[in-house]
């Protein structure tokens, strides 16, 4: 096992190929340990070179609504008013602090997604 920090795209691709080979290794084996380490190194490389930004707050709300099979009426109960839902979805009204708190508490949407500028 020759593990080192991934610095180039080539090293990253080699690590991915190696991880594919040893992915199903037993946990308490040397290949299992190598797979764990490679996973950490690959994740670090991807975080640095392929960052994923938090989604637009409106898209985050719509995505969560879809996951929870919610409609606009259901969302109105969370944020307060039915008319606010269409205003927010059409970017005519910003989310208030109270709305953000309710969306986080009731829909479990991360604050980071809800406070992002849009």
MMTF fields as JSON, N, C-alpha, C and O atoms, coordinates in Angstrom:
{
  "mmtfVersion": "1.0.0",
  "mmtfProducer": "UNKNOWN",
  "numBonds": 471,
  "numAtoms": 472,
  "numGroups": 118,
  "numChains": 1,
  "numModels": 1,
  "chainsPerModel": [1],
  "groupsPerChain": [118],
  "chainIdList": ["A"],
  "bondAtomList": [4, 2, 8, 6, 12, 10, 16, 14, 20, 18, 24, 22, 28, 26, 32, 30, 36, 34, 40, 38, 44, 42, 48, 46, 52, 50, 56, 54, 60, 58, 64, 62, 68, 66, 72, 70, 76, 74, 80, 78, 84, 82, 88, 86, 92, 90, 96, 94, 100, 98, 104, 102, 108, 106, 112, 110, 116, 114, 120, 118, 124, 122, 128, 126, 132, 130, 136, 134, 140, 138, 144, 142, 148, 146, 152, 150, 156, 154, 160, 158, 164, 162, 168, 166, 172, 170, 176, 174, 180, 178, 184, 182, 188, 186, 192, 190, 196, 194, 200, 198, 204, 202, 208, 206, 212, 210, 216, 214, 220, 218, 224, 222, 228, 226, 232, 230, 236, 234, 240, 238, 244, 242, 248, 246, 252, 250, 256, 254, 260, 258, 264, 262, 268, 266, 272, 270, 276, 274, 280, 278, 284, 282, 288, 286, 292, 290, 296, 294, 300, 298, 304, 302, 308, 306, 312, 310, 316, 314, 320, 318, 324, 322, 328, 326, 332, 330, 336, 334, 340, 338, 344, 342, 348, 346, 352, 350, 356, 354, 360, 358, 364, 362, 368, 366, 372, 370, 376, 374, 380, 378, 384, 382, 388, 386, 392, 390, 396, 394, 400, 398, 404, 402, 408, 406, 412, 410, 416, 414, 420, 418, 424, 422, 428, 426, 432, 430, 436, 434, 440, 438, 444, 442, 448, 446, 452, 450, 456, 454, 460, 458, 464, 462, 468, 466],
  "bondOrderList": [1, 1, 1, 1, 1, 1, 1, 1, 1, 1, 1, 1, 1, 1, 1, 1, 1, 1, 1, 1, 1, 1, 1, 1, 1, 1, 1, 1, 1, 1, 1, 1, 1, 1, 1, 1, 1, 1, 1, 1, 1, 1, 1, 1, 1, 1, 1, 1, 1, 1, 1, 1, 1, 1, 1, 1, 1, 1, 1, 1, 1, 1, 1, 1, 1, 1, 1, 1, 1, 1, 1, 1, 1, 1, 1, 1, 1, 1, 1, 1, 1, 1, 1, 1, 1, 1, 1, 1, 1, 1, 1, 1, 1, 1, 1, 1, 1, 1, 1, 1, 1, 1, 1, 1, 1, 1, 1, 1, 1, 1, 1, 1, 1, 1, 1, 1, 1],
  "groupList": [{"groupName": "UNK", "atomNameList": ["N", "CA", "C", "O"], "elementList": ["N", "C", "C", "O"], "formalChargeList": [0, 0, 0, 0], "bondAtomList": [1, 0, 2, 1, 3, 2], "bondOrderList": [1, 1, 2], "singleLetterCode": "X", "chemCompType": "L-PEPTIDE LINKING"}],
  "groupTypeList": [0, 0, 0, 0, 0, 0, 0, 0, 0, 0, 0, 0, 0, 0, 0, 0, 0, 0, 0, 0, 0, 0, 0, 0, 0, 0, 0, 0, 0, 0, 0, 0, 0, 0, 0, 0, 0, 0, 0, 0, 0, 0, 0, 0, 0, 0, 0, 0, 0, 0, 0, 0, 0, 0, 0, 0, 0, 0, 0, 0, 0, 0, 0, 0, 0, 0, 0, 0, 0, 0, 0, 0, 0, 0, 0, 0, 0, 0, 0, 0, 0, 0, 0, 0, 0, 0, 0, 0, 0, 0, 0, 0, 0, 0, 0, 0, 0, 0, 0, 0, 0, 0, 0, 0, 0, 0, 0, 0, 0, 0, 0, 0, 0, 0, 0, 0, 0, 0],
  "groupIdList": [1, 2, 3, 4, 5, 6, 7, 8, 9, 10, 11, 12, 13, 14, 15, 16, 17, 18, 19, 20, 21, 22, 23, 24, 25, 26, 27, 28, 29, 30, 31, 32, 33, 34, 35, 36, 37, 38, 39, 40, 41, 42, 43, 44, 45, 46, 47, 48, 49, 50, 51, 52, 53, 54, 55, 56, 57, 58, 59, 60, 61, 62, 63, 64, 65, 66, 67, 68, 69, 70, 71, 72, 73, 74, 75, 76, 77, 78, 79, 80, 81, 82, 83, 84, 85, 86, 87, 88, 89, 90, 91, 92, 93, 94, 95, 96, 97, 98, 99, 100, 101, 102, 103, 104, 105, 106, 107, 108, 109, 110, 111, 112, 113, 114, 115, 116, 117, 118],
  "secStructList": [7, 7, 7, 7, 7, 7, 7, 1, 2, 2, 2, 2, 2, 2, 2, 2, 2, 2, 2, 2, 2, 2, 6, 6, 7, 7, 6, 6, 1, 2, 2, 2, 2, 2, 2, 2, 2, 2, 2, 2, 2, 2, 2, 2, 2, 2, 2, 2, 2, 1, 7, 7, 7, 7, 7, 7, 2, 2, 2, 2, 2, 2, 2, 2, 2, 2, 2, 6, 6, 7, 7, 2, 2, 2, 2, 2, 2, 2, 2, 1, 7, 2, 2, 2, 2, 2, 2, 2, 2, 6, 6, 1, 1, 7, 7, 7, 2, 2, 2, 2, 2, 2, 2, 2, 2, 2, 2, 7, 7, 7, 2, 2, 2, 2, 1, 1, 7, 7],
  "xCoordList": [0.849, 0.0, 0.897, 1.657, 0.796, 1.585, 0.622, 0.314, 0.155, -0.84, -0.147, 0.758, -0.591, -0.078, -1.167, -2.16, -0.98, -1.948, -2.092, -1.104, -3.338, -3.608, -3.426, -4.106, -2.497, -2.182, -2.53, -2.703, -2.635, -2.914, -4.154, -4.606, -4.677, -5.836, -5.481, -6.311, -4.259, -3.811, -3.797, -4.269, -3.26, -3.249, -4.678, -4.976, -5.535, -6.945, -7.588, -8.27, -7.376, -7.949, -7.389, -8.121, -6.106, -5.508, -6.112, -6.361, -6.343, -6.948, -8.366, -8.774, -9.112, -10.469, -10.455, -11.268, -9.517, -9.413, -9.044, -9.6, -8.106, -7.687, -8.837, -9.065, -9.553, -10.681, -11.758, -12.393, -11.957, -12.932, -12.546, -13.416, -11.258, -10.773, -10.96, -11.337, -10.698, -10.701, -11.93, -11.967, -12.916, -14.083, -14.787, -15.206, -14.923, -15.645, -14.745, -15.139, -13.557, -12.623, -13.167, -13.929, -12.778, -13.191, -12.694, -11.593, -13.494, -13.184, -11.863, -11.074, -11.615, -10.409, -9.246, -8.476, -9.122, -8.025, -7.177, -7.58, -6.01, -5.146, -5.811, -5.697, -6.513, -7.227, -8.388, -8.69, -9.028, -10.107, -9.592, -10.221, -8.437, -7.815, -7.419, -7.609, -6.87, -6.479, -7.701, -7.636, -8.805, -10.039, -10.534, -10.963, -10.476, -10.879, -10.018, -10.538, -8.711, -7.794, -7.988, -7.99, -8.15, -8.375, -9.679, -9.743, -10.698, -11.967, -11.798, -12.357, -11.023, -10.772, -9.995, -10.328, -8.963, -8.144, -8.939, -8.8, -9.761, -10.586, -11.594, -11.8, -12.216, -13.189, -12.525, -13.093, -11.331, -10.598, -10.269, -10.439, -9.8, -9.461, -10.704, -10.652, -11.819, -13.054, -13.578, -14.072, -13.474, -13.919, -13.119, -13.664, -11.834, -10.976, -11.11, -11.059, -11.282, -11.266, -12.64, -12.786, -13.637, -14.988, -16.018, -16.906, -15.899, -16.824, -18.262, -18.512, -19.187, -20.604, -21.181, -21.174, -21.675, -22.231, -23.622, -24.306, -24.018, -25.371, -26.358, -26.08, -27.5, -28.458, -29.134, -29.108, -29.726, -30.562, -31.641, -32.201, -31.95, -32.933, -34.278, -34.888, -34.729, -36.023, -35.955, -36.887, -34.863, -34.703, -34.596, -35.099, -33.945, -33.84, -35.219, -35.522, -36.051, -37.408, -38.22, -38.894, -38.156, -38.917, -38.467, -39.292, -37.166, -36.629, -37.143, -37.565, -37.099, -37.563, -39.06, -39.53, -39.81, -41.255, -41.535, -42.42, -40.773, -40.942, -40.631, -41.362, -39.557, -39.194, -40.29, -40.527, -40.959, -41.965, -43.396, -44.369, -43.501, -44.813, -45.707, -46.889, -45.128, -45.861, -46.349, -45.751, -47.433, -47.891, -47.773, -47.33, -48.176, -48.044, -48.886, -48.492, -50.026, -50.885, -50.146, -50.191, -49.463, -48.693, -47.585, -47.331, -46.935, -45.859, -46.411, -45.77, -47.597, -48.216, -48.403, -48.277, -48.697, -48.845, -47.515, -47.49, -46.42, -45.095, -44.656, -44.138, -44.865, -44.355, -45.391, -45.04, -46.667, -47.657, -48.802, -49.959, -48.52, -49.571, -49.477, -48.386, -50.642, -50.682, -50.135, -49.426, -50.467, -50.007, -48.49, -47.888, -47.862, -46.407, -45.686, -44.593, -46.288, -45.649, -45.373, -44.246, -46.374, -46.155, -45.201, -44.391, -45.292, -44.369, -42.927, -42.026, -42.714, -41.368, -40.876, -39.741, -41.722, -41.324, -41.049, -40.249, -41.695, -41.479, -40.41, -40.236, -39.701, -38.611, -39.085, -38.315, -40.327, -40.849, -40.762, -40.914, -40.521, -40.401, -39.266, -39.136, -38.451, -37.366, -37.901, -38.928, -37.202, -37.554, -37.25, -36.181, -38.175, -37.939, -37.205, -37.134, -36.673, -35.971, -36.904, -36.494, -38.138, -39.113, -39.411, -39.53, -39.528, -39.763, -38.586, -38.775, -37.376, -36.167, -36.14, -35.835, -36.457, -36.482, -37.513, -37.226, -38.719, -39.772, -39.4, -39.643, -38.817, -38.413, -37.34, -37.355, -36.418, -35.363, -35.949, -35.629, -36.8, -37.361, -38.316, -38.244, -39.197, -40.255, -39.886, -40.36, -39.038, -38.657, -37.226, -36.781, -36.502, -35.115, -34.195, -33.27, -34.454, -33.577, -32.45, -32.726, -31.192, -30.074, -30.135, -30.515, -29.758, -29.724, -28.859, -29.198, -27.738, -26.813, -27.515, -27.204, -28.46, -29.189, -30.223, -30.482, -30.812, -31.891, -31.401, -32.128, -30.189, -29.719, -28.884, -28.482, -28.631, -27.832, -28.555, -29.777, -27.8, -28.384, -28.96, -28.372, -30.102, -30.747, -31.432, -32.028],
  "yCoordList": [-1.168, 0.0, 1.235, 1.469, 2.013, 3.23, 4.404, 4.814, 4.935, 6.002, 7.348, 7.501, 8.335, 9.696, 10.679, 10.3, 11.925, 12.971, 13.09, 13.061, 13.225, 13.343, 14.795, 15.691, 15.016, 16.379, 16.646, 17.8, 15.603, 15.798, 15.006, 14.11, 15.356, 14.644, 13.187, 12.294, 12.958, 11.589, 10.75, 9.613, 11.309, 10.593, 10.331, 9.266, 11.3, 11.158, 10.007, 9.168, 9.966, 8.895, 7.524, 6.534, 7.463, 6.202, 5.744, 4.555, 6.682, 6.347, 5.824, 4.871, 6.436, 5.964, 4.533, 3.698, 4.264, 2.913, 1.889, 0.792, 2.254, 1.333, 1.097, -0.034, 2.15, 2.01, 1.102, 0.331, 1.191, 0.321, -1.145, -2.001, -1.438, -2.814, -3.35, -4.507, -2.516, -2.993, -2.543, -2.697, -2.0, -1.414, -2.379, -1.969, -3.621, -4.604, -5.399, -6.465, -4.903, -5.616, -5.685, -4.817, -6.705, -6.869, -5.688, -5.184, -5.261, -4.085, -4.228, -3.284, -5.37, -5.569, -6.163, -6.964, -5.77, -6.271, -5.094, -3.939, -5.39, -4.307, -3.597, -2.38, -4.373, -3.745, -2.883, -1.838, -3.322, -2.535, -1.214, -0.17, -1.272, -0.047, 0.872, 2.086, 0.292, 1.081, 1.735, 2.889, 1.011, 1.56, 2.746, 3.757, 2.624, 3.729, 4.967, 6.074, 4.776, 5.892, 6.526, 7.75, 5.687, 6.215, 7.017, 8.057, 6.539, 7.265, 8.659, 9.625, 8.767, 10.057, 10.973, 12.149, 10.428, 11.233, 11.68, 12.815, 10.796, 11.132, 12.215, 13.16, 12.079, 13.084, 14.452, 15.468, 14.48, 15.736, 16.367, 17.573, 15.558, 16.068, 16.641, 17.721, 15.918, 16.373, 17.654, 18.542, 17.752, 18.966, 20.182, 21.278, 19.984, 21.092, 21.426, 22.598, 20.407, 20.629, 20.624, 21.139, 20.065, 19.993, 20.368, 19.576, 21.588, 21.959, 22.07, 22.471, 21.707, 21.814, 22.901, 22.783, 23.95, 25.053, 24.7, 23.841, 25.379, 25.207, 25.655, 26.603, 24.99, 25.357, 26.69, 27.168, 27.269, 28.441, 28.107, 27.012, 29.014, 28.704, 28.227, 27.311, 28.837, 28.456, 27.037, 26.253, 26.71, 25.355, 24.34, 23.222, 24.725, 23.832, 23.553, 22.423, 24.589, 24.418, 23.517, 22.596, 23.779, 22.969, 21.51, 20.599, 21.296, 19.934, 19.203, 18.049, 19.894, 19.269, 19.006, 17.984, 19.928, 19.723, 18.475, 17.682, 18.318, 17.137, 15.864, 14.878, 15.88, 14.716, 14.351, 13.173, 15.365, 15.144, 15.092, 15.053, 15.092, 15.094, 16.232, 16.033, 17.406, 18.583, 19.399, 19.366, 20.124, 21.063, 22.479, 22.666, 23.474, 24.863, 25.153, 25.959, 24.508, 24.688, 24.228, 24.893, 23.077, 22.571, 23.555, 23.795, 24.115, 25.068, 26.336, 26.93, 26.743, 27.933, 27.756, 28.722, 26.555, 26.295, 26.441, 26.752, 26.215, 26.33, 27.794, 28.236, 28.543, 29.921, 30.964, 32.122, 30.577, 31.513, 31.871, 31.791, 32.266, 32.738, 32.069, 31.833, 31.766, 31.138, 32.083, 31.652, 33.37, 34.333, 34.479, 34.803, 34.245, 34.362, 33.292, 33.531, 32.133, 31.036, 31.446, 31.3, 31.951, 32.335, 33.523, 33.586, 34.461, 35.602, 35.141, 35.636, 34.202, 33.685, 32.885, 33.063, 32.01, 31.194, 32.037, 31.641, 33.184, 34.077, 35.127, 36.067, 34.97, 35.87, 37.31, 38.248, 37.488, 38.825, 39.175, 40.337, 38.183, 38.396, 37.513, 36.353, 38.086, 37.327, 36.564, 36.925, 35.528, 34.787, 35.639, 36.244, 35.683, 36.404, 35.483, 34.273, 36.055, 35.273, 34.231, 33.094, 34.608, 33.684, 32.533, 31.381, 32.851, 31.812, 30.844, 29.629, 31.384, 30.554, 29.613, 28.428, 30.143, 29.303, 28.179, 27.029, 28.519, 27.51, 26.457, 25.266, 26.896, 25.949, 25.003, 23.808, 25.544, 24.7, 23.711, 22.523, 24.209, 23.377, 22.312, 21.152, 22.692, 21.779, 20.941, 19.814, 21.489, 20.743, 20.23, 19.507, 20.606, 20.161, 20.607, 19.886, 21.788, 22.347, 23.071, 23.882, 22.802, 23.446, 24.973, 25.517, 25.633, 27.098, 27.619, 28.618, 26.939, 27.392, 27.503, 28.394, 26.608, 26.651, 27.771, 28.368, 28.056, 29.034, 30.479, 31.381, 30.719, 32.099, 32.564, 33.725, 31.665, 32.032, 33.125, 33.089, 34.08, 35.164, 34.611, 33.733, 35.126, 34.69, 35.847, 35.68],
  "zCoordList": [0.0, 0.0, 0.0, 0.94, -1.066, -1.21, -1.374, -2.493, -0.257, -0.252, -0.092, 0.728, -0.897, -0.757, -1.153, -1.774, -0.797, -1.105, -2.621, -3.355, -3.076, -4.509, -4.93, -4.429, -5.86, -6.276, -7.733, -8.125, -8.53, -9.955, -10.36, -9.646, -11.501, -12.053, -12.342, -12.174, -12.772, -13.047, -11.766, -11.76, -10.692, -9.411, -8.922, -8.383, -9.116, -8.74, -9.514, -8.925, -10.814, -11.649, -11.275, -11.274, -10.96, -10.525, -9.2, -9.004, -8.303, -7.01, -7.204, -6.54, -8.105, -8.401, -8.942, -8.545, -9.857, -10.424, -9.356, -9.317, -8.494, -7.424, -6.446, -6.017, -6.095, -5.178, -5.775, -5.055, -7.054, -7.729, -7.569, -7.409, -7.612, -7.487, -6.067, -5.884, -5.069, -3.676, -2.883, -1.662, -3.553, -2.891, -1.935, -0.853, -2.306, -1.494, -0.558, -0.083, -0.289, 0.593, 2.007, 2.431, 2.723, 4.12, 4.954, 4.733, 5.889, 6.7, 7.459, 7.496, 8.053, 8.867, 8.081, 8.612, 6.819, 5.996, 5.526, 5.66, 4.979, 4.493, 3.303, 3.16, 2.441, 1.324, 1.837, 1.262, 2.907, 3.502, 4.054, 3.884, 4.72, 5.225, 4.08, 4.154, 3.027, 1.855, 1.216, 0.795, 1.143, 0.57, 1.399, 0.843, 2.719, 3.59, 3.349, 3.213, 3.297, 3.08, 1.705, 1.572, 0.688, -0.654, -0.707, -1.361, -0.03, 0.007, 0.583, 0.062, 1.662, 2.288, 1.342, 1.191, 0.713, -0.203, -1.427, -1.884, -1.949, -3.116, -2.751, -3.513, -1.597, -1.158, -0.994, -1.393, -0.411, -0.226, -1.577, -1.76, -2.52, -3.852, -4.529, -5.118, -4.445, -5.084, -4.435, -5.129, -3.124, -2.436, -2.891, -3.02, -3.131, -3.549, -5.028, -5.4, -5.884, -7.327, -7.984, -9.093, -7.341, -7.892, -6.826, -6.513, -6.263, -5.187, -5.696, -6.833, -4.828, -5.154, -4.255, -3.03, -4.879, -4.116, -3.611, -4.166, -2.554, -2.035, -3.111, -3.845, -3.213, -4.254, -3.949, -2.814, -4.956, -4.803, -3.769, -3.817, -2.836, -1.798, -2.349, -1.796, -3.418, -3.995, -4.547, -4.369, -5.212, -5.742, -4.613, -4.729, -3.523, -2.365, -1.773, -1.391, -1.7, -1.174, -2.1, -1.639, -3.395, -4.362, -4.325, -4.389, -4.223, -4.174, -2.937, -3.015, -1.79, -0.543, -0.587, -0.089, -1.183, -1.329, -2.162, -1.839, -3.228, -4.085, -3.304, -3.407, -2.529, -1.725, -0.734, -0.466, -0.193, 0.841, 0.277, 1.029, -1.059, -1.724, -1.224, -0.941, -1.125, -0.659, -1.854, -2.93, -1.651, -2.666, -2.096, -0.963, -2.896, -2.46, -1.217, -0.374, -1.106, 0.076, 1.338, 2.374, 1.234, 2.374, 2.764, 3.944, 1.739, 2.014, 2.659, 3.526, 2.232, 2.817, 4.317, 5.07, 4.758, 6.191, 6.931, 8.121, 6.22, 6.832, 6.91, 7.935, 5.819, 5.798, 6.178, 6.405, 6.254, 6.776, 5.859, 6.271, 4.624, 3.732, 2.371, 1.853, 1.799, 0.476, -0.597, -1.507, -0.487, -1.489, -1.468, -2.492, -0.312, -0.189, -1.005, -1.519, -1.121, -1.848, -3.291, -3.766, -3.99, -5.388, -5.493, -6.418, -4.555, -4.576, -4.399, -5.076, -3.498, -3.251, -4.453, -4.897, -4.977, -6.126, -7.367, -8.215, -7.486, -8.635, -8.347, -9.122, -7.242, -6.845, -6.655, -6.863, -6.266, -6.006, -4.526, -4.148, -3.698, -2.258, -1.75, -2.143, -0.871, -0.243, 0.965, 1.539, 1.333, 2.538, 3.763, 3.857, 4.685, 5.931, 6.899, 6.686, 7.94, 8.955, 9.571, 9.808, 9.827, 10.393, 9.424, 9.841, 8.137, 7.126, 7.083, 7.022, 7.115, 7.079, 8.279, 8.143, 9.44, 10.641, 10.514, 10.843, 10.033, 9.88, 8.828, 9.024, 7.727, 6.677, 7.197, 6.902, 7.968, 8.541, 9.544, 9.519, 10.414, 11.479, 10.934, 11.34, 10.029, 9.583, 8.366, 8.22, 7.486, 6.283, 6.347, 5.455, 7.404, 7.599, 6.454, 6.078, 5.91, 4.88, 5.612, 6.497, 5.271, 5.969, 5.847, 4.81, 6.917, 6.905, 5.76, 5.127, 5.494, 4.441, 3.099, 2.308, 2.835, 1.57, 1.559, 0.514, 2.709, 2.777, 2.823, 2.408, 3.315, 3.444, 2.254, 2.186, 1.33, 0.16, -0.641, -0.786, -1.15, -1.942, -3.235, -3.866, -3.617, -4.875, -5.545, -6.609]
}
